[in-house]
Amino acid sequence: QVQLVESGGGLVQAGGSLRLSCAASGRSFSRDAMGWFRQVPGKAREFVAAISWTGGSTYYTDSVKGRFTISRENAKNTVYLQLNSLKPEDTAVYYCAADARSGSLWPPRSIKDYEYWGQGTQVTVSS
């Protein structure tokens, strides 16, 4: 059974930092692009960041550029999202996802680009 399990969320004050982890099991994603999305109640899930299978290419939505960093450790089948300079508007459930499609285009920014999803981890930023 393929699973993506996020961890590292929590409550933090504005300006603080968190590091999210996404551990995969059931298959290797070392040849797949990985991404992070976020969602607040009543709104659509939105793209945050993506990383190529080598880790050599990354892509971010404009609102998090310079504050968030996506990285991966293929040997651990794990992807990370470092969240710095957090703002109240970053409050959301954060989901990791794997783009396991063959012939994928870069960057994968759409929900439909991803085949596997985690259950999410809550990030709450207080003002």
C-alpha positions in Angstrom: 0.0 0.0 0.0 1.4 3.3 -1.1 1.3 6.0 1.6 2.5 9.5 2.0 2.6 10.7 5.6 3.1 14.3 6.5 4.4 15.5 9.9 5.8 18.7 11.5 2.8 20.9 11.5 1.8 22.9 14.5 1.0 26.3 16.0 3.6 29.0 15.5 3.7 32.8 15.9 4.0 35.0 12.9 7.7 35.3 11.9 8.4 31.8 13.1 9.5 28.6 11.3 8.4 25.1 10.8 9.8 22.1 8.9 7.3 19.8 7.3 8.3 16.2 6.4 6.6 13.8 4.0 7.6 10.2 4.3 6.6 7.8 1.5 6.2 4.1 1.8 5.0 1.3 -0.4 7.0 2.3 -3.4 10.0 4.5 -4.2 9.4 8.0 -5.5 13.0 8.7 -6.2 12.3 9.1 -9.9 9.2 11.3 -9.4 8.6 15.0 -8.9 7.1 15.8 -5.6 5.0 18.7 -4.5 3.3 20.5 -1.6 -0.1 22.0 -1.6 -2.2 23.7 1.0 -5.9 24.2 1.7 -8.0 26.3 4.0 -11.7 25.5 4.7 -14.0 26.7 2.0 -11.2 27.3 -0.5 -9.6 25.2 -3.3 -6.4 23.4 -2.6 -3.5 25.5 -3.9 -0.1 24.7 -5.2 2.9 25.7 -2.9 6.1 24.1 -4.2 7.5 21.3 -6.4 10.8 19.6 -6.7 12.2 17.5 -9.5 13.2 13.9 -8.9 16.9 14.8 -8.8 16.2 17.8 -6.5 18.0 20.0 -9.0 14.9 22.0 -9.9 12.4 23.6 -7.7 9.4 25.8 -8.3 7.3 27.9 -5.9 4.1 29.9 -6.0 4.9 33.6 -5.8 3.5 34.1 -2.3 6.1 31.8 -0.7 9.2 32.6 -2.7 12.1 33.5 -0.5 10.3 32.1 2.6 9.7 28.4 1.9 12.2 25.8 0.7 11.4 22.4 -0.7 14.0 19.7 -0.6 14.2 15.9 -0.7 16.2 12.9 0.4 15.7 10.1 -2.1 17.6 7.6 0.1 14.9 8.2 2.8 12.0 8.5 0.3 11.2 11.8 2.0 10.5 15.3 0.9 10.6 18.4 3.1 9.2 21.9 3.2 11.0 24.5 5.3 8.6 27.3 6.2 10.3 30.5 7.4 9.0 34.0 8.1 5.5 32.6 8.5 2.5 34.8 8.2 -1.1 34.3 9.4 -2.2 33.8 5.8 0.0 30.7 5.6 -2.4 29.0 8.0 -3.7 25.9 6.2 -3.6 22.1 6.0 -0.5 21.2 4.0 -0.4 18.2 1.8 2.4 16.5 0.0 1.9 14.7 -3.3 3.8 12.6 -5.8 3.7 13.1 -9.6 4.2 9.5 -10.6 3.0 9.9 -14.2 5.2 8.9 -17.1 6.3 11.8 -19.4 5.4 14.5 -16.9 6.0 18.1 -17.8 7.8 20.5 -15.5 6.7 22.1 -13.3 3.7 20.1 -12.0 1.5 22.8 -10.6 -1.9 21.4 -10.9 -3.8 19.0 -8.6 -4.4 16.8 -11.6 -0.6 16.4 -12.1 -0.3 14.4 -8.9 -1.3 10.8 -8.4 -0.6 10.2 -4.8 -1.5 12.3 -1.8 -0.9 12.4 1.9 -3.6 13.1 4.5 -2.2 16.6 5.4 -0.7 18.3 8.4 -2.2 21.5 10.0 -0.1 24.6 10.1 -1.5 27.5 12.2 0.2 30.9 12.3 -0.9 33.3 15.0 -0.6 37.0 14.7 
